[in-house]
Amino acid sequence: MEMMLKCLTFLVCASLCLLLTVGIPYSHAADVAGEITLALPRTPAHDEAVRVVISAGILPRGASIVVRTLDGKIAGSVSPFGIRPGQPAGRYTIPLPKTALKEGKVSLVLELHRQYAEEVRAPSTEEFLGAELVYTPITESGGKPIP
């Protein structure tokens, strides 16, 4: 029994260490203002770019999630097409400008835009399932880096 307790304690500690090392993706709905903040697991290398992967749930027909930096610039959008009603929209990768990375964090504003509606609001827990940061290599093309 004592050995089993030691093994369980070790497993819990190892799991926590792994989560802290890898980073914990944001997996809750955007707050009332639609703002999310994600911690960078590490500083990107000189030949890496940071992208955000948005997991979108069930969106109203014709709706899209616009992703903005805190200064209001559009980084990208989740605009599903051909999704069957009631099905999750999927995962969308959006490149982030270097200006979005500040003090080891990325803060973004998510807005749900509905087709033919002037109302813009934060996505609900059913519409926004989560977000995580990923690193991608930057390659050179004609002397200019590709983001």
Long-range contacts (C-beta under 8 A, 24 or more apart in sequence): 23-132, 23-133, 25-130, 25-131, 25-132, 25-133, 26-130, 26-131, 26-132, 27-55, 27-129, 27-130, 27-131, 28-125, 28-130, 29-122, 29-123, 29-124, 29-125, 29-127, 29-128, 30-110, 30-122, 30-123, 30-128, 31-122, 32-122, 33-109, 33-122, 34-109, 34-110, 34-111, 34-112, 34-121, 34-122, 34-123, 35-70, 35-107, 35-108, 35-109, 35-110, 36-107, 36-108, 36-109, 36-110, 36-131, 37-105, 37-106, 37-107, 37-108, 38-105, 38-106, 38-107, 38-108, 38-131, 38-132, 38-133, 39-104, 39-105, 40-101, 40-104, 40-105, 40-106, 40-133, 41-133, 43-104, 44-101, 44-135, 45-135, 47-137, 47-138, 48-135, 48-136, 48-137, 48-138, 49-95, 49-96, 49-135, 49-136, 49-137, 49-138, 49-147, 50-96, 50-100, 50-101, 50-106, 50-133, 50-134, 50-135, 50-136, 51-93, 51-94, 51-95, 51-96, 51-133, 51-134, 51-135, 51-136, 52-93, 52-94, 52-96, 52-106, 52-108, 52-131, 52-132, 52-133, 52-134, 53-91, 53-92, 53-93, 53-94, 53-131, 53-132, 53-133, 53-134, 54-78, 54-91, 54-92, 54-93, 54-94, 54-110, 54-128, 54-130, 54-131, 55-88, 55-90, 55-91, 55-128, 55-129, 55-130, 55-131, 56-80, 56-88, 56-89, 56-90, 56-91, 56-92, 56-123, 56-127, 56-128, 56-129, 57-88, 57-89, 57-125, 57-126, 57-127, 57-128, 57-129, 58-86, 58-87, 58-88, 58-89, 58-126, 58-127, 59-83, 59-89, 59-112, 59-127, 60-114, 61-85, 61-115, 62-114, 62-115, 62-116, 63-112, 63-113, 63-114, 63-115, 63-127, 64-112, 64-113, 65-110, 65-111, 65-112, 65-113, 65-123, 65-127, 65-128, 66-110, 66-111, 66-112, 66-113, 67-94, 67-108, 67-109, 67-110, 68-108, 68-109, 68-110, 68-111, 69-96, 69-97, 69-99, 69-100, 69-107, 69-108, 69-109, 70-100, 70-107, 70-108, 70-109, 71-99, 72-109, 73-97, 75-100, 75-108, 88-129, 93-134, 95-147, 106-133
